[in-house]
Amino acid sequence: MVLFAAVFNIGNLLLRPSVASLISQRAETGQDVAMGLENSFMSLGRVFGPLWAGTAYDINMTRPFWSGAIMQGLALLASFRYLKIPQSAPLPESGAIAAE
């Protein structure tokens, strides 16, 4: 159990800076607003996640695990939709570089 928890936590530790960087790069209104919203939602997850998991565990022992798996699956689908790879600009020809 400790090994799996360590792997999960290491993944989360590596993911957080990447998510913060992506949010700040893709922000359309302002980076301060985007980063504030990101921190707000992270805090909400830290509060409501254990509350939900405890309540779901009281109902059925496997319910928090299944609900977590469903939420992660939905997040994966959302990431496929919203994190499309931007089309890169075509590379300049070698003659164009020499002309500059």
Biopython code that builds the backbone (N, CA, C, O; Angstrom):
import numpy as np
from Bio.PDB.StructureBuilder import StructureBuilder

atoms = [
    (1, "MET", "N", (0.829, -1.198, 0.000)),
    (1, "MET", "CA", (0.000, 0.000, 0.000)),
    (1, "MET", "C", (0.871, 1.259, 0.000)),
    (1, "MET", "O", (0.580, 2.229, -0.700)),
    (2, "VAL", "N", (1.930, 1.227, 0.787)),
    (2, "VAL", "CA", (2.813, 2.390, 0.858)),
    (2, "VAL", "C", (3.494, 2.633, -0.487)),
    (2, "VAL", "O", (3.674, 3.781, -0.894)),
    (3, "LEU", "N", (3.869, 1.567, -1.171)),
    (3, "LEU", "CA", (4.515, 1.696, -2.472)),
    (3, "LEU", "C", (3.579, 2.356, -3.485)),
    (3, "LEU", "O", (3.991, 3.267, -4.204)),
    (4, "PHE", "N", (2.333, 1.909, -3.549)),
    (4, "PHE", "CA", (1.370, 2.493, -4.484)),
    (4, "PHE", "C", (1.064, 3.949, -4.124)),
    (4, "PHE", "O", (0.926, 4.789, -5.013)),
    (5, "ALA", "N", (0.957, 4.251, -2.832)),
    (5, "ALA", "CA", (0.717, 5.631, -2.415)),
    (5, "ALA", "C", (1.908, 6.512, -2.786)),
    (5, "ALA", "O", (1.731, 7.660, -3.194)),
    (6, "ALA", "N", (3.126, 5.972, -2.644)),
    (6, "ALA", "CA", (4.319, 6.752, -3.006)),
    (6, "ALA", "C", (4.350, 7.032, -4.496)),
    (6, "ALA", "O", (4.670, 8.150, -4.901)),
    (7, "VAL", "N", (4.026, 6.049, -5.322)),
    (7, "VAL", "CA", (4.007, 6.256, -6.775)),
    (7, "VAL", "C", (2.949, 7.287, -7.148)),
    (7, "VAL", "O", (3.201, 8.158, -7.980)),
    (8, "PHE", "N", (1.782, 7.196, -6.549)),
    (8, "PHE", "CA", (0.712, 8.154, -6.835)),
    (8, "PHE", "C", (1.116, 9.567, -6.439)),
    (8, "PHE", "O", (0.885, 10.513, -7.193)),
    (9, "ASN", "N", (1.717, 9.719, -5.259)),
    (9, "ASN", "CA", (2.114, 11.044, -4.794)),
    (9, "ASN", "C", (3.259, 11.624, -5.618)),
    (9, "ASN", "O", (3.295, 12.831, -5.858)),
    (10, "ILE", "N", (4.186, 10.791, -6.050)),
    (10, "ILE", "CA", (5.264, 11.276, -6.913)),
    (10, "ILE", "C", (4.683, 11.768, -8.235)),
    (10, "ILE", "O", (5.111, 12.798, -8.756)),
    (11, "GLY", "N", (3.712, 11.039, -8.779)),
    (11, "GLY", "CA", (3.047, 11.489, -9.999)),
    (11, "GLY", "C", (2.368, 12.826, -9.816)),
    (11, "GLY", "O", (2.452, 13.689, -10.689)),
    (12, "ASN", "N", (1.697, 13.009, -8.694)),
    (12, "ASN", "CA", (1.039, 14.293, -8.425)),
    (12, "ASN", "C", (2.061, 15.412, -8.252)),
    (12, "ASN", "O", (1.836, 16.531, -8.714)),
    (13, "LEU", "N", (3.180, 15.123, -7.591)),
    (13, "LEU", "CA", (4.208, 16.143, -7.405)),
    (13, "LEU", "C", (4.821, 16.564, -8.730)),
    (13, "LEU", "O", (5.161, 17.734, -8.907)),
    (14, "LEU", "N", (4.967, 15.641, -9.654)),
    (14, "LEU", "CA", (5.518, 15.973, -10.958)),
    (14, "LEU", "C", (4.485, 16.668, -11.848)),
    (14, "LEU", "O", (4.845, 17.449, -12.729)),
    (15, "LEU", "N", (3.225, 16.388, -11.619)),
    (15, "LEU", "CA", (2.168, 16.940, -12.458)),
    (15, "LEU", "C", (1.829, 18.385, -12.118)),
    (15, "LEU", "O", (1.518, 19.167, -13.017)),
    (16, "ARG", "N", (1.880, 18.749, -10.874)),
    (16, "ARG", "CA", (1.436, 20.092, -10.452)),
    (16, "ARG", "C", (2.194, 21.230, -11.132)),
    (16, "ARG", "O", (1.543, 22.151, -11.625)),
    (17, "PRO", "N", (3.531, 21.226, -11.191)),
    (17, "PRO", "CA", (4.201, 22.330, -11.900)),
    (17, "PRO", "C", (3.859, 22.376, -13.387)),
    (17, "PRO", "O", (3.781, 23.455, -13.975)),
    (18, "SER", "N", (3.656, 21.215, -13.993)),
    (18, "SER", "CA", (3.301, 21.186, -15.407)),
    (18, "SER", "C", (1.923, 21.793, -15.639)),
    (18, "SER", "O", (1.718, 22.546, -16.591)),
    (19, "VAL", "N", (0.998, 21.466, -14.777)),
    (19, "VAL", "CA", (-0.355, 22.023, -14.902)),
    (19, "VAL", "C", (-0.333, 23.528, -14.681)),
    (19, "VAL", "O", (-0.996, 24.268, -15.409)),
    (20, "ALA", "N", (0.416, 23.988, -13.692)),
    (20, "ALA", "CA", (0.505, 25.427, -13.437)),
    (20, "ALA", "C", (1.127, 26.149, -14.634)),
    (20, "ALA", "O", (0.675, 27.231, -15.007)),
    (21, "SER", "N", (2.145, 25.564, -15.228)),
    (21, "SER", "CA", (2.774, 26.171, -16.401)),
    (21, "SER", "C", (1.813, 26.226, -17.580)),
    (21, "SER", "O", (1.732, 27.241, -18.271)),
    (22, "LEU", "N", (1.085, 25.142, -17.810)),
    (22, "LEU", "CA", (0.130, 25.103, -18.909)),
    (22, "LEU", "C", (-0.980, 26.128, -18.711)),
    (22, "LEU", "O", (-1.387, 26.801, -19.658)),
    (23, "ILE", "N", (-1.462, 26.244, -17.488)),
    (23, "ILE", "CA", (-2.525, 27.211, -17.208)),
    (23, "ILE", "C", (-2.032, 28.635, -17.439)),
    (23, "ILE", "O", (-2.746, 29.454, -18.020)),
    (24, "SER", "N", (-0.819, 28.932, -16.989)),
    (24, "SER", "CA", (-0.317, 30.298, -17.161)),
    (24, "SER", "C", (-0.039, 30.617, -18.627)),
    (24, "SER", "O", (-0.179, 31.767, -19.043)),
    (25, "GLN", "N", (0.351, 29.621, -19.411)),
    (25, "GLN", "CA", (0.610, 29.864, -20.831)),
    (25, "GLN", "C", (-0.670, 30.020, -21.639)),
    (25, "GLN", "O", (-0.712, 30.793, -22.596)),
    (26, "ARG", "N", (-1.705, 29.295, -21.262)),
    (26, "ARG", "CA", (-2.953, 29.324, -22.031)),
    (26, "ARG", "C", (-3.967, 30.332, -21.499)),
    (26, "ARG", "O", (-5.083, 30.406, -22.015)),
    (27, "ALA", "N", (-3.609, 31.095, -20.496)),
    (27, "ALA", "CA", (-4.547, 32.050, -19.905)),
    (27, "ALA", "C", (-4.903, 33.121, -20.920)),
    (27, "ALA", "O", (-4.020, 33.709, -21.545)),
    (28, "GLU", "N", (-6.190, 33.375, -21.086)),
    (28, "GLU", "CA", (-6.647, 34.389, -22.032)),
    (28, "GLU", "C", (-6.971, 35.707, -21.337)),
    (28, "GLU", "O", (-6.869, 36.769, -21.951)),
    (29, "THR", "N", (-7.357, 35.652, -20.068)),
    (29, "THR", "CA", (-7.702, 36.886, -19.365)),
    (29, "THR", "C", (-6.475, 37.492, -18.706)),
    (29, "THR", "O", (-6.122, 38.635, -18.995)),
    (30, "GLY", "N", (-5.843, 36.773, -17.857)),
    (30, "GLY", "CA", (-4.659, 37.238, -17.157)),
    (30, "GLY", "C", (-4.079, 36.082, -16.376)),
    (30, "GLY", "O", (-4.810, 35.231, -15.869)),
    (31, "GLN", "N", (-2.777, 36.054, -16.280)),
    (31, "GLN", "CA", (-2.156, 34.944, -15.578)),
    (31, "GLN", "C", (-2.505, 34.943, -14.103)),
    (31, "GLN", "O", (-2.642, 33.877, -13.502)),
    (32, "ASP", "N", (-2.650, 36.114, -13.513)),
    (32, "ASP", "CA", (-2.974, 36.166, -12.091)),
    (32, "ASP", "C", (-4.353, 35.585, -11.805)),
    (32, "ASP", "O", (-4.545, 34.881, -10.814)),
    (33, "VAL", "N", (-5.307, 35.882, -12.672)),
    (33, "VAL", "CA", (-6.661, 35.338, -12.507)),
    (33, "VAL", "C", (-6.647, 33.826, -12.701)),
    (33, "VAL", "O", (-7.261, 33.095, -11.924)),
    (34, "ALA", "N", (-5.956, 33.357, -13.722)),
    (34, "ALA", "CA", (-5.910, 31.927, -14.015)),
    (34, "ALA", "C", (-5.234, 31.156, -12.888)),
    (34, "ALA", "O", (-5.706, 30.091, -12.489)),
    (35, "MET", "N", (-4.135, 31.689, -12.378)),
    (35, "MET", "CA", (-3.424, 30.991, -11.311)),
    (35, "MET", "C", (-4.232, 31.024, -10.006)),
    (35, "MET", "O", (-4.197, 30.069, -9.230)),
    (36, "GLY", "N", (-4.952, 32.109, -9.770)),
    (36, "GLY", "CA", (-5.813, 32.173, -8.597)),
    (36, "GLY", "C", (-6.932, 31.148, -8.660)),
    (36, "GLY", "O", (-7.247, 30.491, -7.667)),
    (37, "LEU", "N", (-7.533, 31.019, -9.847)),
    (37, "LEU", "CA", (-8.582, 30.008, -10.013)),
    (37, "LEU", "C", (-8.023, 28.603, -9.842)),
    (37, "LEU", "O", (-8.670, 27.741, -9.247)),
    (38, "GLU", "N", (-6.821, 28.372, -10.365)),
    (38, "GLU", "CA", (-6.199, 27.048, -10.226)),
    (38, "GLU", "C", (-5.974, 26.719, -8.755)),
    (38, "GLU", "O", (-6.264, 25.607, -8.316)),
    (39, "ASN", "N", (-5.461, 27.673, -8.000)),
    (39, "ASN", "CA", (-5.246, 27.444, -6.566)),
    (39, "ASN", "C", (-6.557, 27.266, -5.818)),
    (39, "ASN", "O", (-6.627, 26.476, -4.877)),
    (40, "SER", "N", (-7.598, 27.990, -6.220)),
    (40, "SER", "CA", (-8.901, 27.847, -5.579)),
    (40, "SER", "C", (-9.471, 26.456, -5.793)),
    (40, "SER", "O", (-9.981, 25.837, -4.859)),
    (41, "PHE", "N", (-9.384, 25.962, -7.028)),
    (41, "PHE", "CA", (-9.914, 24.632, -7.300)),
    (41, "PHE", "C", (-9.086, 23.537, -6.644)),
    (41, "PHE", "O", (-9.628, 22.507, -6.243)),
    (42, "MET", "N", (-7.776, 23.750, -6.531)),
    (42, "MET", "CA", (-6.947, 22.776, -5.819)),
    (42, "MET", "C", (-7.358, 22.713, -4.343)),
    (42, "MET", "O", (-7.427, 21.633, -3.757)),
    (43, "SER", "N", (-7.631, 23.880, -3.750)),
    (43, "SER", "CA", (-8.050, 23.920, -2.351)),
    (43, "SER", "C", (-9.422, 23.276, -2.172)),
    (43, "SER", "O", (-9.649, 22.545, -1.208)),
    (44, "LEU", "N", (-10.334, 23.550, -3.103)),
    (44, "LEU", "CA", (-11.658, 22.923, -3.025)),
    (44, "LEU", "C", (-11.545, 21.399, -3.111)),
    (44, "LEU", "O", (-12.256, 20.675, -2.414)),
    (45, "GLY", "N", (-10.654, 20.927, -3.965)),
    (45, "GLY", "CA", (-10.450, 19.481, -4.069)),
    (45, "GLY", "C", (-9.898, 18.878, -2.793)),
    (45, "GLY", "O", (-10.259, 17.762, -2.421)),
    (46, "ARG", "N", (-9.027, 19.612, -2.124)),
    (46, "ARG", "CA", (-8.460, 19.113, -0.866)),
    (46, "ARG", "C", (-9.489, 19.106, 0.261)),
    (46, "ARG", "O", (-9.368, 18.331, 1.210)),
    (47, "VAL", "N", (-10.496, 19.964, 0.158)),
    (47, "VAL", "CA", (-11.535, 20.004, 1.189)),
    (47, "VAL", "C", (-12.641, 18.995, 0.886)),
    (47, "VAL", "O", (-12.984, 18.171, 1.733)),
    (48, "PHE", "N", (-13.194, 19.064, -0.320)),
    (48, "PHE", "CA", (-14.359, 18.247, -0.631)),
    (48, "PHE", "C", (-14.014, 16.811, -1.001)),
    (48, "PHE", "O", (-14.868, 15.932, -0.889)),
    (49, "GLY", "N", (-12.797, 16.551, -1.436)),
    (49, "GLY", "CA", (-12.398, 15.187, -1.773)),
    (49, "GLY", "C", (-12.507, 14.236, -0.589)),
    (49, "GLY", "O", (-13.178, 13.209, -0.690)),
    (50, "PRO", "N", (-11.862, 14.556, 0.535)),
    (50, "PRO", "CA", (-12.001, 13.672, 1.702)),
    (50, "PRO", "C", (-13.419, 13.620, 2.261)),
    (50, "PRO", "O", (-13.856, 12.582, 2.758)),
    (51, "LEU", "N", (-14.140, 14.744, 2.179)),
    (51, "LEU", "CA", (-15.534, 14.715, 2.655)),
    (51, "LEU", "C", (-16.371, 13.745, 1.823)),
    (51, "LEU", "O", (-17.137, 12.951, 2.370)),
    (52, "TRP", "N", (-16.221, 13.813, 0.495)),
    (52, "TRP", "CA", (-16.951, 12.916, -0.382)),
    (52, "TRP", "C", (-16.512, 11.470, -0.173)),
    (52, "TRP", "O", (-17.346, 10.568, -0.091)),
    (53, "ALA", "N", (-15.208, 11.253, -0.087)),
    (53, "ALA", "CA", (-14.703, 9.892, 0.055)),
    (53, "ALA", "C", (-15.171, 9.254, 1.359)),
    (53, "ALA", "O", (-15.520, 8.074, 1.385)),
    (54, "GLY", "N", (-15.179, 10.026, 2.431)),
    (54, "GLY", "CA", (-15.655, 9.483, 3.710)),
    (54, "GLY", "C", (-17.131, 9.137, 3.676)),
    (54, "GLY", "O", (-17.545, 8.098, 4.190)),
    (55, "THR", "N", (-17.920, 10.005, 3.073)),
    (55, "THR", "CA", (-19.356, 9.745, 2.961)),
    (55, "THR", "C", (-19.622, 8.550, 2.054)),
    (55, "THR", "O", (-20.449, 7.695, 2.370)),
    (56, "ALA", "N", (-18.920, 8.493, 0.929)),
    (56, "ALA", "CA", (-19.104, 7.381, 0.002)),
    (56, "ALA", "C", (-18.648, 6.064, 0.624)),
    (56, "ALA", "O", (-19.243, 5.016, 0.371)),
    (57, "TYR", "N", (-17.603, 6.117, 1.432)),
    (57, "TYR", "CA", (-17.108, 4.900, 2.097)),
    (57, "TYR", "C", (-18.131, 4.378, 3.091)),
    (57, "TYR", "O", (-18.271, 3.167, 3.265)),
    (58, "ASP", "N", (-18.851, 5.291, 3.746)),
    (58, "ASP", "CA", (-19.899, 4.861, 4.672)),
    (58, "ASP", "C", (-21.021, 4.144, 3.929)),
    (58, "ASP", "O", (-21.637, 3.229, 4.476)),
    (59, "ILE", "N", (-21.291, 4.544, 2.703)),
    (59, "ILE", "CA", (-22.344, 3.908, 1.912)),
    (59, "ILE", "C", (-21.890, 2.537, 1.418)),
    (59, "ILE", "O", (-22.596, 1.543, 1.584)),
    (60, "ASN", "N", (-20.711, 2.494, 0.812)),
    (60, "ASN", "CA", (-20.168, 1.247, 0.280)),
    (60, "ASN", "C", (-18.649, 1.388, 0.259)),
    (60, "ASN", "O", (-18.132, 2.449, -0.090)),
    (61, "MET", "N", (-17.939, 0.341, 0.625)),
    (61, "MET", "CA", (-16.490, 0.421, 0.779)),
    (61, "MET", "C", (-15.769, 0.691, -0.537)),
    (61, "MET", "O", (-14.680, 1.266, -0.523)),
    (62, "THR", "N", (-16.333, 0.299, -1.660)),
    (62, "THR", "CA", (-15.655, 0.498, -2.942)),
    (62, "THR", "C", (-16.093, 1.772, -3.669)),
    (62, "THR", "O", (-15.494, 2.149, -4.675)),
    (63, "ARG", "N", (-17.120, 2.423, -3.170)),
    (63, "ARG", "CA", (-17.657, 3.607, -3.859)),
    (63, "ARG", "C", (-16.650, 4.747, -4.026)),
    (63, "ARG", "O", (-16.612, 5.337, -5.106)),
    (64, "PRO", "N", (-15.826, 5.098, -3.022)),
    (64, "PRO", "CA", (-14.878, 6.200, -3.261)),
    (64, "PRO", "C", (-13.850, 5.867, -4.334)),
    (64, "PRO", "O", (-13.411, 6.753, -5.068)),
    (65, "PHE", "N", (-13.467, 4.611, -4.432)),
    (65, "PHE", "CA", (-12.489, 4.226, -5.447)),
    (65, "PHE", "C", (-13.085, 4.289, -6.846)),
    (65, "PHE", "O", (-12.441, 4.756, -7.786)),
    (66, "TRP", "N", (-14.317, 3.819, -6.977)),
    (66, "TRP", "CA", (-14.969, 3.881, -8.286)),
    (66, "TRP", "C", (-15.272, 5.323, -8.682)),
    (66, "TRP", "O", (-15.122, 5.692, -9.846)),
    (67, "SER", "N", (-15.695, 6.134, -7.726)),
    (67, "SER", "CA", (-15.979, 7.529, -8.074)),
    (67, "SER", "C", (-14.686, 8.259, -8.433)),
    (67, "SER", "O", (-14.694, 9.110, -9.323)),
    (68, "GLY", "N", (-13.584, 7.950, -7.767)),
    (68, "GLY", "CA", (-12.300, 8.543, -8.137)),
    (68, "GLY", "C", (-11.857, 8.121, -9.523)),
    (68, "GLY", "O", (-11.334, 8.932, -10.287)),
    (69, "ALA", "N", (-12.065, 6.841, -9.853)),
    (69, "ALA", "CA", (-11.702, 6.357, -11.185)),
    (69, "ALA", "C", (-12.548, 7.026, -12.261)),
    (69, "ALA", "O", (-12.037, 7.365, -13.328)),
    (70, "ILE", "N", (-13.829, 7.219, -11.992)),
    (70, "ILE", "CA", (-14.710, 7.882, -12.958)),
    (70, "ILE", "C", (-14.294, 9.338, -13.147)),
    (70, "ILE", "O", (-14.268, 9.832, -14.274)),
    (71, "MET", "N", (-13.970, 10.030, -12.055)),
    (71, "MET", "CA", (-13.548, 11.426, -12.171)),
    (71, "MET", "C", (-12.233, 11.548, -12.938)),
    (71, "MET", "O", (-12.064, 12.471, -13.734)),
    (72, "GLN", "N", (-11.312, 10.634, -12.707)),
    (72, "GLN", "CA", (-10.050, 10.680, -13.442)),
    (72, "GLN", "C", (-10.261, 10.353, -14.915)),
    (72, "GLN", "O", (-9.582, 10.912, -15.776)),
    (73, "GLY", "N", (-11.190, 9.459, -15.211)),
    (73, "GLY", "CA", (-11.511, 9.160, -16.601)),
    (73, "GLY", "C", (-12.122, 10.363, -17.299)),
    (73, "GLY", "O", (-11.792, 10.650, -18.450)),
    (74, "LEU", "N", (-13.014, 11.068, -16.608)),
    (74, "LEU", "CA", (-13.596, 12.286, -17.180)),
    (74, "LEU", "C", (-12.533, 13.359, -17.393)),
    (74, "LEU", "O", (-12.560, 14.076, -18.394)),
    (75, "ALA", "N", (-11.605, 13.467, -16.457)),
    (75, "ALA", "CA", (-10.514, 14.441, -16.623)),
    (75, "ALA", "C", (-9.635, 14.069, -17.807)),
    (75, "ALA", "O", (-9.161, 14.950, -18.524)),
    (76, "LEU", "N", (-9.411, 12.781, -18.023)),
    (76, "LEU", "CA", (-8.621, 12.340, -19.170)),
    (76, "LEU", "C", (-9.322, 12.698, -20.478)),
    (76, "LEU", "O", (-8.686, 13.183, -21.414)),
    (77, "LEU", "N", (-10.631, 12.459, -20.543)),
    (77, "LEU", "CA", (-11.385, 12.819, -21.742)),
    (77, "LEU", "C", (-11.383, 14.326, -21.975)),
    (77, "LEU", "O", (-11.275, 14.784, -23.113)),
    (78, "ALA", "N", (-11.504, 15.091, -20.894)),
    (78, "ALA", "CA", (-11.469, 16.551, -21.029)),
    (78, "ALA", "C", (-10.100, 17.015, -21.505)),
    (78, "ALA", "O", (-10.000, 17.958, -22.290)),
    (79, "SER", "N", (-9.048, 16.357, -21.034)),
    (79, "SER", "CA", (-7.709, 16.775, -21.473)),
    (79, "SER", "C", (-7.503, 16.480, -22.947)),
    (79, "SER", "O", (-6.827, 17.245, -23.635)),
    (80, "PHE", "N", (-8.072, 15.386, -23.450)),
    (80, "PHE", "CA", (-7.967, 15.111, -24.882)),
    (80, "PHE", "C", (-8.696, 16.169, -25.695)),
    (80, "PHE", "O", (-8.278, 16.502, -26.804)),
    (81, "ARG", "N", (-9.775, 16.694, -25.154)),
    (81, "ARG", "CA", (-10.559, 17.680, -25.884)),
    (81, "ARG", "C", (-9.917, 19.062, -25.846)),
    (81, "ARG", "O", (-9.851, 19.745, -26.868)),
    (82, "TYR", "N", (-9.447, 19.473, -24.677)),
    (82, "TYR", "CA", (-8.980, 20.845, -24.513)),
    (82, "TYR", "C", (-7.480, 21.030, -24.735)),
    (82, "TYR", "O", (-7.024, 22.158, -24.922)),
    (83, "LEU", "N", (-6.726, 19.969, -24.719)),
    (83, "LEU", "CA", (-5.281, 20.087, -24.866)),
    (83, "LEU", "C", (-4.834, 19.608, -26.234)),
    (83, "LEU", "O", (-3.884, 18.835, -26.356)),
    (84, "LYS", "N", (-5.519, 20.069, -27.246)),
    (84, "LYS", "CA", (-5.132, 19.710, -28.601)),
    (84, "LYS", "C", (-3.746, 20.259, -28.889)),
    (84, "LYS", "O", (-3.395, 21.351, -28.442)),
    (85, "ILE", "N", (-2.967, 19.501, -29.632)),
    (85, "ILE", "CA", (-1.628, 19.936, -29.986)),
    (85, "ILE", "C", (-1.749, 21.063, -31.003)),
    (85, "ILE", "O", (-2.349, 20.878, -32.062)),
    (86, "PRO", "N", (-1.179, 22.244, -30.691)),
    (86, "PRO", "CA", (-1.285, 23.347, -31.653)),
    (86, "PRO", "C", (-0.458, 23.037, -32.891)),
    (86, "PRO", "O", (0.633, 22.470, -32.812)),
    (87, "GLN", "N", (-1.004, 23.422, -34.027)),
    (87, "GLN", "CA", (-0.277, 23.191, -35.264)),
    (87, "GLN", "C", (0.870, 24.174, -35.328)),
    (87, "GLN", "O", (0.681, 25.382, -35.184)),
    (88, "SER", "N", (2.050, 23.651, -35.542)),
    (88, "SER", "CA", (3.226, 24.516, -35.578)),
    (88, "SER", "C", (3.335, 25.184, -36.944)),
    (88, "SER", "O", (2.847, 24.673, -37.952)),
    (89, "ALA", "N", (3.979, 26.323, -36.944)),
    (89, "ALA", "CA", (4.194, 27.056, -38.187)),
    (89, "ALA", "C", (5.208, 26.298, -39.033)),
    (89, "ALA", "O", (6.114, 25.666, -38.491)),
    (90, "PRO", "N", (5.067, 26.354, -40.352)),
    (90, "PRO", "CA", (6.034, 25.642, -41.192)),
    (90, "PRO", "C", (7.425, 26.246, -41.036)),
    (90, "PRO", "O", (7.584, 27.452, -40.850)),
    (91, "LEU", "N", (8.411, 25.387, -41.116)),
    (91, "LEU", "CA", (9.788, 25.844, -40.996)),
    (91, "LEU", "C", (10.188, 26.653, -42.223)),
    (91, "LEU", "O", (9.809, 26.304, -43.341)),
    (92, "PRO", "N", (10.946, 27.725, -42.031)),
    (92, "PRO", "CA", (11.374, 28.507, -43.192)),
    (92, "PRO", "C", (12.379, 27.717, -44.025)),
    (92, "PRO", "O", (13.106, 26.861, -43.522)),
    (93, "GLU", "N", (12.392, 28.029, -45.285)),
    (93, "GLU", "CA", (13.348, 27.357, -46.161)),
    (93, "GLU", "C", (14.742, 27.891, -45.872)),
    (93, "GLU", "O", (14.896, 28.968, -45.297)),
    (94, "SER", "N", (15.731, 27.149, -46.264)),
    (94, "SER", "CA", (17.113, 27.533, -45.954)),
    (94, "SER", "C", (17.493, 28.853, -46.607)),
    (94, "SER", "O", (18.311, 29.588, -46.053)),
    (95, "GLY", "N", (16.928, 29.179, -47.764)),
    (95, "GLY", "CA", (17.216, 30.440, -48.437)),
    (95, "GLY", "C", (16.689, 31.632, -47.673)),
    (95, "GLY", "O", (17.275, 32.713, -47.723)),
    (96, "ALA", "N", (15.560, 31.443, -46.948)),
    (96, "ALA", "CA", (14.966, 32.545, -46.195)),
    (96, "ALA", "C", (15.829, 32.911, -45.013)),
    (96, "ALA", "O", (15.881, 34.081, -44.632)),
    (97, "ILE", "N", (16.501, 31.955, -44.425)),
    (97, "ILE", "CA", (17.347, 32.238, -43.284)),
    (97, "ILE", "C", (18.564, 33.055, -43.733)),
    (97, "ILE", "O", (18.970, 33.992, -43.045)),
    (98, "ALA", "N", (19.134, 32.709, -44.864)),
    (98, "ALA", "CA", (20.313, 33.418, -45.362)),
    (98, "ALA", "C", (19.964, 34.853, -45.760)),
    (98, "ALA", "O", (20.816, 35.736, -45.658)),
    (99, "ALA", "N", (18.733, 35.106, -46.211)),
    (99, "ALA", "CA", (18.344, 36.441, -46.669)),
    (99, "ALA", "C", (18.202, 37.397, -45.499)),
    (99, "ALA", "O", (18.341, 38.608, -45.667)),
    (100, "GLU", "N", (17.925, 36.867, -44.314)),
    (100, "GLU", "CA", (17.741, 37.725, -43.148)),
    (100, "GLU", "C", (19.073, 38.236, -42.735)),
    (100, "GLU", "O", (19.173, 38.987, -41.765)),
]
sb = StructureBuilder()
sb.init_structure("model")
sb.init_model(0)
sb.init_chain("A")
sb.init_seg("    ")
for serial, (resi, resn, name, xyz) in enumerate(atoms, 1):
    if name == "N":
        sb.init_residue(resn, " ", resi, " ")
    sb.init_atom(name, np.array(xyz, "f"), 0.0, 1.0, " ", f" {name:<3s}", serial, name[0])
structure = sb.get_structure()
